[in-house]
Amino acid sequence: MNQITNRSIESLIPYVNNARTHSDEQVAMIAASLREFGWTNPILIDSEGGVIAGHGRLLAARKILDAGTSAAHWDDPRLVPVLELSHMTDAQKRAYVIADNRLAERAGWDTELLCLELGGLRDDGFDLGLIGFDPVDLDSLLGGADFDLSGDGSGDGAAESASESLADRFMIPPFSVLNAREGWWQERKRAWLAMGINSADGRDDKLTYSNSAKPPAFYELRNQMRAVTGVDPTWDEVNAEADKRGMLSAAVSGTSIFDPVLCELAYRWFSPVGGLILDPFSGGSVRGIVAAKLGRQYVGCDLRPEQIQANREQWDRLCGQSAGDDNEFAPVWHCGDSRQIDKHASGTQADLVFSCPPYADLEVYSEDPNDLSTMSYADFLAAYREIIAKSVAMLKPDRFACFVVGDVRDRKGFYYNFVGDTVQAFVDAGAQYYNEGILVTQAGSLAIRAGRTFAATRKLGKTHQNILVFCKGDPKRATEACGVVDVEVPEGMTNESSEDPAAKYGEVL
């Protein structure tokens, strides 16, 4: 097997008929790449030192040697790594000189992923001039910025622009896939929670679980019971044992808590500063408190009085005495059946309808027969459609609506098509389907469940939610009504970690 060795630059002979040209600009960029990354790809040569592939790298190495500069992990600039291809015939060598360049040209780019990667590197402070895109391409991909693409730190006048990257302008690139697992997302979430938001307040032992939604502790208990008895216990038996151990109230932490970062994005992207958010399924405190901190009015409705009371008490603790300007945007939570939201929030004219409804019977929130999560799917859907119709009627013309949903299975294991039913309900209410996004969520207890479930049923473990955006009226006028996306860091935001998110995201958010 051929091995990589070091050869002196002077001993290498470029192929005289090499049809590939290398401009001074490209050679400078290759040299900059070598200085940053070191040698990651050897020069390919024949037994006599003739270059088969790597002419650009050889020119860059000579440029570095002539300049007397150093490169990463490259002790002697007079020596370069080479790989001798002694097995090739003369015809093969000549053909490979062409093929090595032409085959690379046949590759393409996934533009969405490319933009995401470039934006992330830029936000990390990495010099994008080392990657090889010219100023015009980067300006197009990232919305414009002043990049140094010369490779020598001198900058390039053609790249000068006052424009910002997509992350600067919109908090994160507005792509259809949002990844809540990324480190920056989790840090941002911790920063929100560190402000005192606790959406689990109000979810006591009256909240129960469906068979398809169990917190991790319940699976551990089930495994313990199986080990003792040798048979699989039913979920009723697990619940009974959990009740004996006092686990039911503690299990509330395993229920779904709305992500404040997603909430922040939805408000910033689809509503104006000072606008009013209507939430027909308010649940916990997250969406109301985030709205207030971002300078939006919030009107929510929830059936459970204990949940509404907990939300109000949390707002008083968090902002009641020291809210300052936040008091102007104190959230309003109405207690009652959302099927009467037009009466509970009479006179409301919303700039954005935003909510995360019950996912049918995935989580059962109470024993109240008016609670949608206790109903059959047919009854649930009828009530759900009524609530959406009334909410859309309370939405101003030329405005957006956004629901975060996920499909759920019936007792036979088949999906209800809850996502499709949500889309149809909005369309029937007079709001057109405008955007769809995917939120990639944490795996949570899925790691415990997925292997056994898939082996037995071939059901894929679900780790995403659907973000459905609708427009009532003209989307262009709705966009104009939203105004420029506000990316100011909320006042008082801190982080539990040693890194202050205000410092990290000050230029981004």
NUTOR-586488 format. One record per atom (N, C-alpha, C): residue in three letters; x, y, z. Coordinates in pm, whole numbers, plus 50000, padded with zeros to 5 digits. Layout:
N
alaXYZ;...
***
This chain:
509
met500854988150000;met500005000050000;met500885012550000;asn500525022249919;asn501285034649913;asn501165042150045;gln502275048850082;gln502305056150207;gln502665070550183;ile502155079150273;ile502455093450262;ile503845095950320;thr504645102850242;thr505995106750286;thr506175121650261;asn507285127150307;asn507615141150285;asn508655142450175;arg508465151950087;arg509435154849980;arg509665169749977;ser510835173649932;ser511135187949921;ser510345194049805;ile509945206549822;ile509195213449718;ile509975213649587;glu511295215749595;glu512105216849475;glu512155204149394;ser511895192549459;ser511995179749389;ser510735176149310;leu509665184049326;leu508405180849262;leu508295188049128;ile507765180649026;ile507725185848889;ile506275187248844;pro505785199448826;pro504405201148777;pro504245195148638;tyr503015190348609;tyr502735184548479;tyr502615195948377;val503405195148273;val503505206248179;val502205208548102;asn501405198048083;asn500165199448008;asn498925200448097;asn499135204348221;asn497995205748312;asn497065216848261;ala495825212748229;ala494875222448172;ala494155230748278;arg494345227148404;arg493695234548511;arg494515246848546;thr493875258448547;thr494585270748579;thr494345274648725;his495285282048781;his495195286548920;his495545301348925;ser494565309448956;ser494805323848963;ser495575327149091;asp496175338949090;asp496895343449210;asp495955344049330;glu494695348049305;glu493735349049415;glu493445335349475;gln493265325249386;gln492985311949437;gln494175306249513;val495365308249461;val496565303349528;val496685309749667;ala496365322649676;ala496415329449805;ala495405323449902;met494235319749852;met493225313749938;met493635299749983;ile494265292049892;ile494765278849931;ile495855280250036;ala496715290150019;ala497775292450117;ala497185296050253;ala496145304150253;ala495495307750378;ala494885295350444;ser494315286550362;ser493745274150414;ser494825265250474;leu495965264350409;leu497075256350463;leu497575261950596;arg497645275150603;arg498105281350729;arg497125278450843;glu495815278050811;glu494815275850915;glu494655261150951;phe494535252350850;phe494195238450875;phe495385228950867;gly496505233550812;gly497625224650788;gly497395216050665;trp498245206050645;trp498115197150530;trp497095186350560;thr495985186550491;thr494945176350508;thr494855167250387;asn495565170550280;asn495485162950156;asn496855163450089;pro497535152150074;pro498875152350016;pro498835155249867;ile499995158949812;ile500155160349668;ile500395146449609;leu499705143249502;leu499855130249438;leu500925131049330;ile501865121749336;ile502985122149241;ile503235108249183;asp504045107949074;asp504485095149020;asp505845091749078;ser506425080949032;ser507705076249089;ser508855085849064;glu508715094848968;glu509795104248937;glu509555118048996;gly508525119549078;gly508255132449139;gly507365141349055;gly506815135948946;gly505905143748864;gly504545145048933;val504005157148935;val502745159649005;val501575154648920;ile500715146348981;ile499495141648916;ile498305149948962;ala498205152649090;ala497125160649146;ala497685168649263;gly497245181149274;gly497705189749383;gly498545201349335;his498375205349209;his499165216549156;his498895229349233;gly497625231849269;gly497305243949344;gly497945243749481;arg497945232349547;arg498575231249678;arg500085233349670;leu500675228449561;leu502115230449544;leu502445245249526;leu501655252249444;leu501875266649426;leu501685274149558;ala500695270149638;ala500445276649766;ala501595274049863;ala502115261849861;ala503255258549948;ala504475266949912;arg504715268849781;arg505825277349739;arg505605291849781;lys504345296449778;lys504035310049819;lys504345311949968;ile503965301950048;ile504225302650192;ile505725302450219;leu506455293550148;leu507905292650166;leu508575305750129;asp508175311650016;asp508775324249971;asp508485335650069;ala507295335150132;ala506935345850226;ala507565343950362;gly508115332250388;gly508735329550517;gly507755328650631;thr506505325250600;thr505485323950704;thr505355309450747;ser504635307250855;ser504465293850909;ser503035289050884;ala502815276150905;ala501505270150887;ala501225260451001;ala499945257851024;ala499555249051134;ala500085234951113;his500715229251217;his501185215251215;his502075212551094;trp502935221751061;trp503815220450944;trp505185225650987;asp506025216351031;asp507285220151096;asp508285226250999;asp508395220850880;asp509395225350783;asp508695229150653;pro508545241950621;pro507825246050500;pro508515241950371;arg509785236850381;arg510465232350259;arg510015218450218;leu509345211250310;leu508895197650284;leu507375197350277;val506855189350183;val505405187950171;val505065173150168;pro503865169450219;pro503465155350216;pro503065151150074;val503505139450035;val503185134449902;val502745119849912;leu501975115649814;leu501565101649803;leu501945097049663;glu502845087149656;glu503325082349526;glu502365071849471;leu501855074249349;leu500945065049282;leu501725057449175;ser502505047849217;ser503395040749124;ser502655030649038;his501385027649073;his500655017349001;his500045022448870;met500015035648848;met499315041148733;met500165040348606;thr499495037548493;thr500145038548363;thr500255053248325;asp500985056048219;asp501135069748173;asp499775075648133;ala498955067448065;ala497635072248023;ala496745075048144;gln496815066348244;gln496015068448363;gln496415081348436;lys497715083848443;lys498165096148509;lys497645108448438;arg497745108548306;arg497275120148229;arg495765121848243;ala495035110548244;ala493585111248259;ala493195116148398;tyr493935111748499;tyr493585115548636;tyr493835130348661;val494795136048594;val495035150548606;val493755158148572;ile493045153348471;ile491785159748431;ile490655155548526;ala490565142348551;ala489455137148630;ala489435142948771;asp490595144848833;asp490645150048970;asp489965163548982;asn490065171648880;asn489435184848883;asn487985184248834;arg487755176648727;arg486425176548668;arg485395169748758;leu485775158848823;leu484825151848909;leu484385160549027;ala485295168549080;ala484935177449191;ala483915187849146;glu484005191949020;glu483065201948969;glu481655196448958;arg481505183348952;arg480195177248934;arg479365177249064;ala480005179849175;ala479285180149303;ala478445192849311;gly477405192349395;gly476555204049416;gly476495207749563;trp475575216949594;trp475415221449732;trp473965220249774;asp473735215949898;asp472445217549962;asp472455231750020;thr471815241049949;thr471935255249983;thr471465258250124;glu470385251750166;glu469855254350300;glu470855250550407;leu471445238450394;leu472445234250491;leu473705242550482;leu474075246550359;leu475265254850341;leu475085268250413;cys473925274550395;cys473665287250463;cys473715285550613;leu473155274550662;leu473145271950805;leu474555270450859;glu475385263050789;glu476765260950832;glu477575273850826;leu477455281050715;leu478185293650702;leu477755303650808;gly476455304550832;gly475965313750934;gly476485310151072;gly476515297051102;gly477035292751232;gly478505295751248;leu479275293551141;leu480705296551147;leu480955311351165;arg480185319451096;arg480345333951109;arg480005338351251;asp478935332751307;asp478545336351443;asp479595331851545;asp480355321251510;asp481435316751597;asp482705325051579;gly482665334651488;gly483825343251466;gly484865337451372;phe484495326751299;phe485475320651209;phe485625328951083;asp486845329851033;asp487135337550912;asp486645329950789;leu485535334350733;leu484965327350618;leu485805329150491;gly486775337950494;gly487665339350380;gly488495327050356;leu488565318150455;leu489365305950442;leu488605294850371;ile487335296850345;ile486505286050293;ile486475285750141;gly486645297350077;gly486775297149933;gly485685303849854;phe484615308749920;phe483575315749847;phe483985330249823;asp483585335449705;asp483915349349677;asp482905358449746;pro483185371449754;pro482315380749827;pro480875380849779;val480685379749648;val479325380249595;val478525368149642;asp479155356149638;asp478465344149682;asp478105344949829;leu479045349349912;leu478765350350054;leu477695360650083;asp477735371650009;asp476725382050027;asp475335376449997;ser475255368149894;ser473975362149858;ser473525351849960;leu474465343850010;leu474115333150102;leu473765338150241;leu474455348450285;leu474305353050423;leu473655366750437;gly473195372350329;gly472495385050340;gly473405397050343;gly474705394950320;gly475625406250313;gly476415407950439;ala477715410050429;ala478585412650544;ala479935416750491;asp480775422150578;asp482105426250538;asp483055414850569;phe483455407150468;phe484305395650487;phe485695398350433;asp486685393050503;asp488055393450454;asp488305380650377;leu488355381650244;leu488515369750162;leu489885368850096;ser490755377650132;ser492055377750066;ser492985367050118;gly492715362250241;gly493595352350299;gly494775358350371;asp494975371550359;asp496115377650426;asp495695388450523;gly494375389250553;gly493895398950650;gly493715412750596;ser493895414750467;ser493815428250412;ser492405432450378;gly491455422850370;gly490065426050336;gly489895427250186;asp488655429050146;asp488325430150006;asp487245440549991;gly487525451149921;gly486575462149910;gly485265457949851;ala485265447949763;ala484025443649700;ala483075437349800;ala483625432949915;ala482775426250013;ala482195435850114;glu482595448350112;glu482145457550215;glu480655459950201;ser479945458250313;ser478505460050314;ser478045462650454;ala477005470850468;ala476445473550600;ala475395463150636;ser475145453950546;ser474125443950571;ser474565434250679;glu473595427050738;glu473885417450842;glu473585403450792;ser474065393550868;ser473775379850833;ser472325376650866;leu471875364950822;leu470515360650853;leu470295359651003;ala471295354851075;ala471165353851220;ala471085367651285;asp471855377151234;asp471785390751287;asp470395396651267;arg469815393851154;arg468555400251118;arg467335393451179;phe467385380051196;phe466185372751234;phe466355363951357;met467435365551430;met467775357651548;met468425344551511;ile467805336951421;ile468435325351358;ile467995325351212;pro468705318251124;pro468255317750985;pro466825312450976;pro465955319050904;pro464545314950897;pro464345303450800;phe464875291950838;phe464735279850757;phe463575271450810;ser463175261650734;ser461995253650770;ser462275243250877;val463545240550908;val463885231051014;val464585238651126;leu464015238051245;leu464595244351364;leu465025233351459;asn466255234051506;asn466825223251587;asn466955227651732;ala466035222851816;ala466055226551957;ala467115218952036;arg467845210051970;arg468905202552039;arg470235209952037;glu470365219851952;glu471635226751938;glu471995233852068;gly473305235152090;gly473775241152214;gly473265255252236;trp473275263452129;trp472855277352146;trp471375278052183;trp470565268852125;trp469125268752156;trp468925265352304;gln469635255152350;gln469505251052489;gln469975262052585;glu471035269152548;glu471505280252631;glu470455291252637;arg469865294052523;arg468825304352518;arg467625300252603;lys467275287552596;lys466155282552676;lys466475283852824;arg467685280152865;arg468075281553005;arg468035296153049;ala468405305052957;ala468365319352990;ala466945324053017;trp466005319252940;trp464595322652965;trp464135316953098;leu464425304253122;leu463965297953245;leu464625304253367;ala465865309053349;ala466555315453461;ala465895328453505;met465045333853421;met464295345953458;met463195342853558;gly462905329953579;gly461905326153678;gly460685319553619;ile460685316453489;ile459535309853428;ile459485295353473;asn458345291153523;asn458135277253563;asn456765272753516;ser456695267553396;ser455405264153336;ser454795251853399;ala455545244653485;ala454965233053553;ala454035237253665;asp454115249853710;asp453185254553812;asp451765252953762;gly450905247853848;gly449525245853810;gly449235231953756;arg450295223853739;arg450085210053692;arg450335200753810;asp449275197853884;asp449405189754004;asp448965175453976;asp448605168354086;asp448285154254068;asp446945151954000;lys446235162653963;lys445005161053887;lys445285158753739;leu446535161353698;leu446905158953558;leu447285144353544;thr446705137553448;thr446975123453427;thr447635121353292;tyr448045109053270;tyr448765105753147;tyr447995095753064;ser448075097252934;ser447545086952846;ser448585075952834;asn448185064652775;asn449105053452762;asn450285056652673;ser450165067052589;ser451235069952493;ser452165080852541;ala451985085652663;ala452825096552711;ala453185094152857;lys454335088152881;lys454775085153016;lys456125091753042;pro456315097353162;pro457625102753196;pro458615091453220;pro459925094353209;pro460935083753221;pro460835075753349;ala460505082253463;ala460445075053590;ala459425063653585;phe458365065253507;phe457355054853497;phe457885042653424;tyr458745044753325;tyr459325033353255;tyr460305025953345;glu461025033353427;glu461925026853522;glu461125018553622;leu460005024153671;leu459155016853764;leu458575004353697;arg458155005653574;arg457604994053502;arg458634982953489;asn459894986953460;asn460954977053449;asn461184969953582;gln461134977453692;gln461304971453825;gln460184961353853;met458954965253819;met457814956253843;met457924943753758;arg458394945153634;arg458564933653546;arg459624924153602;ala460714929853658;ala461784921553712;ala461314913253831;val460394918853909;val459884911754028;val458894900853990;thr457964904153898;thr456864894853866;thr457154885753746;gly458054890353659;gly458344882553540;gly457384884753427;val456404893653444;val455444896853338;val455344912053325;asp454864916253207;asp454694930653185;asp453454935653259;pro453614945353350;pro452434951153414;pro451694960453319;thr450394961653339;thr449624971353259;thr449934985353310;trp449584995553228;trp449825009253273;trp448935012953390;asp447755006853400;asp446915009253517;asp447615004253643;glu448274992753633;glu449014987453747;glu450214996153780;val450875001253676;val452005010253700;val451535023053767;asn450425028653717;asn449895040853777;asn449525038653924;ala448915027053953;ala448525024154091;ala449745023154181;glu450785016454133;glu452015015354212;glu452695028954228;ala452655037154119;ala453235050654127;ala452495059054229;asp451175057354235;asp450385064954332;asp450785061154474;lys451005048054499;lys451425043554631;lys452765049754670;arg453635051654571;arg454975056854599;arg455035072154595;gly453865078554572;gly453855093054569;gly454495099054446;met454465091554336;met455135095954214;met454245104054121;leu452945103554140;leu452055109654041;leu452255124654034;ser452345131254150;ser452535145754147;ser453915149254097;ala454915141354135;ala456275144154087;ala456405141753939;ala455535133053885;ala455635129753742;ala455235141153654;val454635151653711;val454205162953630;val455365168953551;ser456575168153609;ser457725173853539;ser458005166853408;gly457415154853388;gly457615147753263;gly456665152053154;thr455665160453184;thr454735164753081;thr455365175552996;ser454685178452888;ser455245187952792;ser455195202152845;ile456295209252836;ile456395223252872;ile456765230852745;phe456035241552715;phe456265248352588;phe457645254952586;asp458305253852473;asp459675258952458;asp459645274152444;pro460255281552537;pro460235296252528;pro461005301652409;val461985294252358;val462745299052243;val461885298752118;leu461125287952100;leu460195287351987;leu459155298351998;cys458675300652119;cys457695311252142;cys458285324852103;glu459515327152144;glu460195339752112;glu460315341651961;leu460715331051891;leu460855331951746;leu459515335251680;ala458465328251721;ala457155330551660;ala456685344951680;tyr456875350351801;tyr456455364151827;tyr457275373951744;arg458585371851741;arg459455381251669;arg459185380751518;trp458935369051466;trp458795367451321;trp457415371251269;phe456375368551348;phe455025369451293;phe454105379251366;ser454655387851448;ser453825398151513;ser454635410851533;pro453975422451537;pro454695434951558;pro454965437551706;val455995445151735;val456225449751872;val455015457951915;gly454515455352034;gly453325462152082;gly452035455652038;gly452105445151955;gly450915438451907;gly450285429552012;leu449145423851978;leu448395415452072;leu448395400952025;ile448745391952117;ile448775377652091;ile447525371352151;leu446775363952073;leu445615356552123;leu445965341752127;asp445815335752245;asp446185321752266;asp444975314152322;pro444265306552241;pro443055299752290;pro443325287552377;phe444575282852383;phe444935271452468;phe446165275252549;ser446015284152643;ser447195290352704;ser448025280752787;gly447395271252857;gly448175262052937;gly449015269453039;gly450325266153046;gly451215272253143;gly451555286753112;ser452505292053188;ser452785306353186;ser453715310953076;val454405301653008;val455485305152917;val455075315652814;arg454005312852739;arg453695321352625;arg453265335452669;gly452615336352785;gly452235349552833;gly453415357752882;ile454325351452956;ile455475358653010;ile456435362652899;val456675353652804;val457555357152692;val456975368752613;ala455665368852593;ala455035380052522;ala455295393152594;ala455115393252725;ala455325405652801;ala456775410252791;lys457705400952803;lys459125404552798;lys459535409552661;leu458785405752557;leu459095410352422;leu458225422152380;gly457495427952474;gly456715439852445;gly455465437152364;arg454815425852391;arg453555422452325;arg452445420652430;gln451245424652394;gln450085421352476;gln449765406652458;tyr449215400452563;tyr448885386252556;tyr447535383952620;val446655376852547;val445355372852600;val445225357852578;gly445165350352689;gly445065335952680;gly443825330852749;cys443475318252721;cys442295312052781;cys442625297452812;asp442215293052932;asp442435279252970;asp441305274853060;leu440945261953051;leu439795256753123;leu440065255053272;arg441295252053307;arg441605248053445;arg441885260053534;pro441045262653637;pro441255274253723;pro442585273653799;glu443025261553837;glu444295260553909;glu445455264753820;gln445345261953690;gln446405266153598;gln446415281253581;ile445255287253564;ile445165301753550;ile445675308553676;gln445305303553794;gln445755309453920;gln447275308453932;ala447825296853894;ala449285295153900;ala449985304853806;asn449425306853686;asn450035316153592;asn450055330353648;arg448925334553704;arg448845348053758;arg449785349953876;glu449855339953963;glu450765341054078;glu452215341554032;gln452525333753929;gln453905333953880;gln454255347553820;trp453315353453747;trp453565366753692;trp453785376853804;asp452975375953910;asp453135385154023;asp454495383354089;arg454935370954105;arg456245368354165;arg457365373454075;leu457205370953948;leu458285374153853;leu458365388853822;cys457215395253805;cys457215408853753;cys456325418653830;gly455545413653924;gly454545422153986;gly455085434654052;gln456175433054128;gln456665444454204;gln457765452154133;ser458405445854037;ser459565452353974;ser459505451153823;ala458315450853769;ala458175448553625;ala458535460653542;gly458405472653598;gly458705484553519;gly457795485253398;asp458415486653282;asp457625487553159;asp456865474753129;asp457285463453190;asp456585450853163;asp455125451353209;asn454835459653311;asn453465460253359;asn452495464753251;glu453005472553158;glu452175477053047;glu451675465152965;phe452465454352967;phe452135442552887;phe451805430552976;ala451295433053095;ala450945422053186;ala450015412253115;pro450335399453113;pro449485389753043;pro448095389053105;val447115386353022;val445725384453066;val445355369953040;trp445055362853148;trp444625348953136;trp443165347953176;his442325343353084;his440915341153114;his440695326453148;cys439865323853247;cys439545310153286;cys438185306553227;gly438145295953148;gly436885291753091;gly437085282752971;asp435995277852917;asp435985269152801;asp436355277352677;ser437365273052606;ser437825280552489;ser436805280752376;arg435805272352385;arg434735272952285;arg433925285752299;gln434105292552411;gln433485305752431;gln434545316752438;ile435645314852366;ile436715324652372;ile436255338352323;asp435285338452232;asp434775351252183;asp434045358852293;lys433545351852394;lys432905358452507;lys433925361552616;his434835352052645;his435845354452749;his436745366152713;ala437105367252587;ala438005377952541;ala437275387152445;ser436065390552481;ser435225398952394;ser435915411952358;gly435835415552231;gly436425428152184;gly437875427052144;thr438505415452166;thr439915413752131;thr440105413451980;gln441045421251933;gln441455421051793;gln442945417851790;ala443285405851750;ala444645400751765;ala445515404051645;asp446795405751672;asp447815407151566;asp448445393751534;leu448275384051622;leu448765370451597;leu447955360851682;val447445350351620;val446885339151695;val447985328751706;phe448335325351828;phe449455316151849;phe449105306851964;ser449295293751941;ser448975284352047;ser449595270752020;cys449555262752124;cys449915248552115;cys448755240952177;pro447845235652096;pro446625229552148;pro446895216052212;pro445905210652284;pro446035196752331;pro446195187452211;tyr447095177852223;tyr447275168152116;tyr446295156652137;ala445015159852115;ala443945150152139;ala444075144652281;asp444195131352296;asp444275125552430;asp445705121452468;leu446705127352401;leu448085123852432;leu448405126852578;glu448025138452628;glu448105141852768;glu446705145852815;val446235139652920;val444915142552974;val445095152253091;tyr444515164053078;tyr444835174753171;tyr443895175653291;ser442715169753282;ser441785170353394;ser440695160053371;glu439775159053468;glu438625150253452;glu437385157853411;asp437515170653382;asp436395178953339;asp435905174153201;pro434625170953188;pro434125166153057;pro434245176652947;asn434415189452983;asn434615199952882;asn436065200952836;asp436945193652904;asp438365193552867;asp438515185652737;leu439065192052634;leu439195185452504;leu439995172652511;ser440965171952604;ser441825160052611;ser441095147852664;thr439875149552718;thr439095138152767;thr438125132752662;met438005139352549;met436975136052451;met437435125552351;ser436465119252287;ser436785110952170;ser437335120252062;tyr438045114351966;tyr438675123051866;tyr437625130451784;ala436505124251755;ala435465131051677;ala434925143151752;asp434665141451882;asp434175152651962;asp435265163251980;phe436485158452002;phe437615167552014;phe437735176251890;leu437675170051773;leu437865177351648;leu436765187651626;ala435515184151661;ala434425193651644;ala434635206051732;ala435025203751858;ala435285215051949;ala436505222951904;tyr437525215951859;tyr438775222151813;tyr438515231351694;arg437725226551600;arg437415234751482;arg436615247251522;glu435745245851618;glu434965257351665;glu435875267951726;ile436825263451806;ile437755272851871;ile438625279951768;ile439115272451670;ile439935278651566;ile439125288851487;ala437895285551453;ala437055294751376;ala436835307751453;lys436565306751582;lys436335318751661;lys437625326751680;ser438755319851693;ser440035326851708;ser440415334251581;val440225327951466;val440525334551339;val439605346651319;ala438355345651363;ala437435356951352;ala437905368751436;met438655366051544;met439165376651632;met440525381851586;leu441055376051478;leu442345380351421;leu442105391751323;lys442915401951332;lys442795413251240;lys443025408551096;pro442485415550998;pro442805412350859;pro444295414250832;asp444805406350739;asp446205407450698;asp447135405050816;arg446915393750884;arg447725389850998;arg447985374850991;phe448945370451073;phe449345356451074;phe448755349151193;ala448655336051178;ala448325326851288;ala449335315551285;cys449675310251402;cys450685299651409;cys450275289751518;phe450175277051482;phe449895266451579;phe451055256551576;val451465252051693;val452485241751707;val451775228751742;val451865219051654;val451115206651671;val452005194651639;gly451495182851671;gly452165170451634;gly451125159651623;asp451295150551528;asp450295140151512;asp450355130251627;val449235124051658;val449125114251767;val448375102051715;arg448585091051783;arg448015078351738;arg446725074951814;asp445845067851744;asp444645062751811;asp445005049951886;arg444005043451944;arg444285031652026;arg444755019751944;lys444535020051814;lys445025009251727;lys446425012151674;gly446955023851706;gly448315027151664;gly448405034951536;phe447255039251481;phe447275046951357;phe447155061751388;tyr447805070051305;tyr447745084351326;tyr446335089651297;tyr445935099651378;tyr444655106251355;tyr444675115551233;asn445865119751192;asn446045130651094;asn445655144151157;phe446105145851280;phe445815158151354;phe446415170351284;val447595168851226;val448225180051156;val447365184251038;gly446945174650957;gly446085177750843;gly444755183650884;asp444185178450994;asp442915183851043;asp443075198251090;thr444245201451148;thr444495215251190;thr444565224551069;val445265220250967;val445345228350845;val443955230750787;gln443165220250778;gln441825221650719;gln440935230650804;ala441085229950936;ala440275238451024;ala440585253151002;phe441855256550985;phe442215270550959;phe441745275050822;val441905266550723;val441465270150588;val439955272550587;asp439215263750653;asp437765265450659;asp437365277950736;ala438245282450827;ala437955294450905;ala438345307250832;gly438985305850716;gly439315317650637;gly440765321850643;ala441645313050691;ala443095315950695;ala443815305950605;gln444625310850514;gln445295302150417;gln446595296650475;tyr446885284250435;tyr448095277250480;tyr449305283650413;tyr450255288850494;tyr451315297250438;tyr452725291750459;asn453025286650576;asn454345281150606;asn454205268250685;glu455185259450667;glu455305248050757;glu456755246950801;gly456955245650932;gly458285243450987;gly458295230751069;ile459495225651090;ile459695213751173;ile460595217651290;leu460135214751410;leu460955216851530;leu461515203451573;val462835201951567;val463485189651612;val463665190751763;thr463025181651836;thr462955182751981;thr463895172852049;gln464035174252181;gln464855165152259;gln464255151152257;ala465105141152263;ala464625127252258;ala463945123252388;gly464405128452502;gly463775125352630;gly463725110352655;ser462545105452698;ser462405091252730;ser462325082552607;leu462385088552489;leu462295080652366;leu463415070452357;ala464575073852413;ala465695064552409;ala465365051752483;ile464495052752583;ile464085040852657;ile463085032652577;arg462195039752507;arg461055033252443;arg461305028452301;ala462155035652226;ala462195033952081;ala462595019952037;gly463635014252098;gly464125001252052;gly463084990452062;arg462464989352179;arg461464978852198;arg460244981452112;thr459794993952106;thr458594997152028;thr458814994351880;phe459954998351827;phe460194996251685;phe460314981451652;ala460974973951738;ala461134959551714;ala459784952651711;ala458844957451794;ala457554950751804;ala456534956051705;thr456634968751665;thr455554974851587;thr456014982051462;arg457324984551449;arg457884992651340;arg457385007151345;lys457035012051462;lys456695026151477;lys457965034151499;leu458145044451421;leu459325053051435;leu459165061851558;gly460255063551631;gly460255072651744;gly460145087051696;lys459205094351749;lys458925107751699;lys459675118251780;thr460495126151714;thr461275136651782;thr461115150051711;his459895153051667;his459675166051604;his458235170551626;gln458045183351611;gln456715189251610;gln456555197451483;asn455325199851444;asn455035207551324;asn454665221851362;ile455265231351294;ile454945245551314;ile454165249951192;leu452875252451210;leu451985255851099;leu451655270751104;val451905277650995;val451665292050989;val450605294850883;phe449665303250918;phe448545306750830;phe448475321950816;cys447835326250710;cys447665340650686;cys446195343550659;lys445665353050733;lys444305357950709;lys444435370550626;gly444145369450498;gly444275380950411;gly445505380350325;asp446105391850301;asp447235393050209;asp448555391250285;pro449395381450247;pro450635379050321;pro451625390550312;lys451615397850201;lys452525409250190;lys452145420050290;arg450855423050301;arg450425433050398;arg450595427950541;ala450435414850560;ala450665409150692;ala452125410750733;thr453015408650637;thr454445410450664;thr454755424950696;glu454185434050620;glu454405448250647;glu453885452050785;ala452765446050827;ala452215449050959;ala453135444351070;cys453895433651045;cys454845428751146;cys456015438251165;gly456385445351059;gly457525454451067;gly458845446951066;val459915454251090;val461255448351095;val461345439151217;val461955427651200;val462075418151310;val462915424251422;asp462325424851540;asp463005430151658;asp463905419351717;val465185422351737;val466115412351789;val466805417051916;glu466205426451986;glu466795431252111;glu466715420352218;val467775419052298;val467775409552408;val466825414552517;pro465895406152564;pro464975410552669;pro465705415352793;glu465205425952851;glu465825431552971;glu465775421453085;gly466895420353155;gly466955411353270;gly467315397153237;met467585394253109;met467915380453074;met469315377153121;thr469445366153192;thr470725361153239;thr470805346453203;asn471895340353245;asn472085326253214;asn472605318953336;glu472125306653356;glu472605298653468;glu474075294953451;ser474515293653328;ser475885289553303;ser476835301153324;ser478125298253314;ser479125308653336;ser479135318553222;glu478575314753110;glu478575323852995;glu477285331852995;asp477395344752987;asp476235353652986;asp475645353752846;pro474385349252829;pro473815348952694;pro473665362752635;ala473525372752720;ala473415386352666;ala474715390152597;ala475825385152651;ala477105387952587;ala477265379752461;lys476855367052469;lys477025358252355;lys476095361952241;tyr474855365552275;tyr473855367852172;tyr473605382652147;gly474365391252213;gly474105405452200;gly474075410452057;glu474915404851972;glu474965408951833;glu474045400551746;val473505389851802;val472725380551721;val471235382451744;leu470855384351870;leu469415384051901;leu468785397751890;
***
